[in-house]
Amino acid sequence: MTSSLEILPVTHALNASVRVLGSKSLTNRALLIAALASGETRLTNALFSDDTYIFAQALQTLGFDVQLDAPHTEMSITGLGGHIPAKRARIFCGNAGTAARFLSALLTLGEGEFILDGDPRMRARPIGDLVRSLTQLGASLEISASNCPPIKISASRLLGGHTSIAGNISSQFLSGLLMVSPYAQHSVDIEVITELTSKPYIDLTLSIMCDFGVEIEREDYRHFVIHPAQYQAQGSYSIESDVSAASYFFAAPAVCGGTVRVENIDLRSKQGDIKFLDILQQMGCIVTRSSDCIEVTRSTDLLGVDADMRDISDTAQTLAAIAPFASTPTRIRGIATSRVKETDRVSATCTELTRLGVHVEEHSDGLTIYPCEVFQPATIQTYNDHRMAMAFSLIGLRIPGLVIEDPASVSKTFPNYFEVLGSLQ
């Protein structure tokens, strides 16, 4: 893909059907759990993207048999019952947050010395609270003074016991702890000591743990107890299609008018971002749901909303991209944790909307976006963040002269995004 890409406006109301790829969140969770189970699990509709390749290749580096069949979107993993074959390894996570957080927890189950590192942005993403929690469970980890990777893990199997974890930095910390805890030598008691953001991702983690045969004790989102247990290999396990990726196509008719159908999304999806559809309905869109298709239509003016997106922060940039076309302002709240993702998404979104001539106010936990009647042509900087590229491309469906810098950044989670977007023409 070229270093920049101009988005061609759509000059008519949409009437399109699209399909999206498998969920990154579910693919990487299933890879970890299947590696811990005993026996072979075949993942179907698995996502093949930068982040999932990083995770699968890390497992291969650790000695697991992972077979990748990208043309058929299948991955096969032979789990070793909690055993990690490698005694020494250096794992590079790029800027894949799930890989860094989940592997940090997984490696404490091994025996040996491991180094986990990432690219410059990953070296600026805090992971110290997860390190502290794992240390409380008997693990030995060393981290830089900035509380970011690289991490040195001197593993001698995870002991277990009581630990606490903050819930307001990244829900991936808690998810990592939950998934590896059945293989600690003793029961694990986890206390969440702050308000938990992105709760649906914890529900997703608990659901896939249950699918592989492990259930836990819990008190709401504050207290979790995990007893020693074994995951059961599933033979074949289907990965849901990615609702976060689908959000861009749910949002497209809000920008252009007309209708878009996303064909392979289930209204019963376990993924929290399905609630983005509720926001679109508040804005005046019509959402029609069936068992294997969701259709979004806009035929009236778009209304601004006041939305707390702490549980669906990955769709905040999508909302920010359609908000300038609304007739009233939009306030996005509760996304302070988005400042420590692939980029500072709050600041970056404000900067790029301003570049387009949109009046926007930045807040500590989000932003306010005002209606815009006159947009300025601009090249949108993506900050090596796939969601910046995908979200801002939606504005280009309506406004001429919008160019996406570094469109290849979408390979992190949705390699063929711009091909699918082009099918809306």
WOLINDA-V42858 format. One line per field, one symbol per residue. phi: phi as a letter, one per 40 degrees, with the letter a starting at -180 (. if undefined). psi: psi as a letter, one per 40 degrees, with the letter a starting at -180 (. if undefined). burial: # if it has 9 or more other C-alpha atoms within 8 Angstrom, else .. A space follows every 10 residues. Layout:
phi=???
psi=???
burial=???
//
This chain:
phi=.ccaaccccc caccaabbbb ccccdccccc dccccccbhc bbcbfccbad cccdcccccc cchccbbbbc dbfbbbbccb ggcbccbaab bbbfbccccc cccdcdcccc bibbbbbacd cccbbcbccc dccccccgcb bbbcccgbdc bbbccagcch hbabacbbba ccccddddcc cdbccbdbbb bccbdccfdd ccdcccccdc dcgbbbcabf bbabbbcdab cbdbgbbccc cccdccdccc cdcccbggbb bbcbbcccdc cccccdcccc ccchcbbbbb cbabbbbbbb ccbcbbbcbc cbccbccccc ccdccccbcb bbbgbdcccb cdaccccccc ccccdcgcca bcbcbiabbb dbcbcbdacc cbffbdcccc cccccccbbc gcbccfcccc cdbadbdccc ccccc
psi=iieihhhhih eiiigihiii iihddddddd ddddddihah hhhifihhid dddddddddd deeihhhhgd defihhhhif fehhdiehih hhebfhdddd dddddddeea hahihhiaid ddeehheddd ddddddeeih ihiidefiii hhhghfihda aiiiiieedh edddddddde deeidiihhh hheihhifdd dddddddddd deehiiiigb fdhhhhihih ihiechhhhi ihdddddddd dddddeiahh hhdfhheeie hdededdddd ddeeihhhha deihhhhhei ihiiihhhfd efdeeddddd dedeeieiih hhiefdeeef adigdddddd dddddeehhi hhideaihhi ihdhihiihh heffhddddd dddddeedhi ehhhhfeede edegdfdddd ddee.
burial=...####.## ..##.###.# ####.##### ########## ########## ######.### ######.... ..######## ##.#.##.#. ########## ########## #########. ########## #.######## #.##..#### ########## ########.# ########## ########## ###..##### ########## .###...#.. ########.# ####..#.## ########## ########## #######.#. ####.##.## #######... .#######.. .####.#.## ###.###### ########## ########## ########## .######### .#..###### ##..#.##.# ##..###### ########## ########## #####.#..# #..#.
//
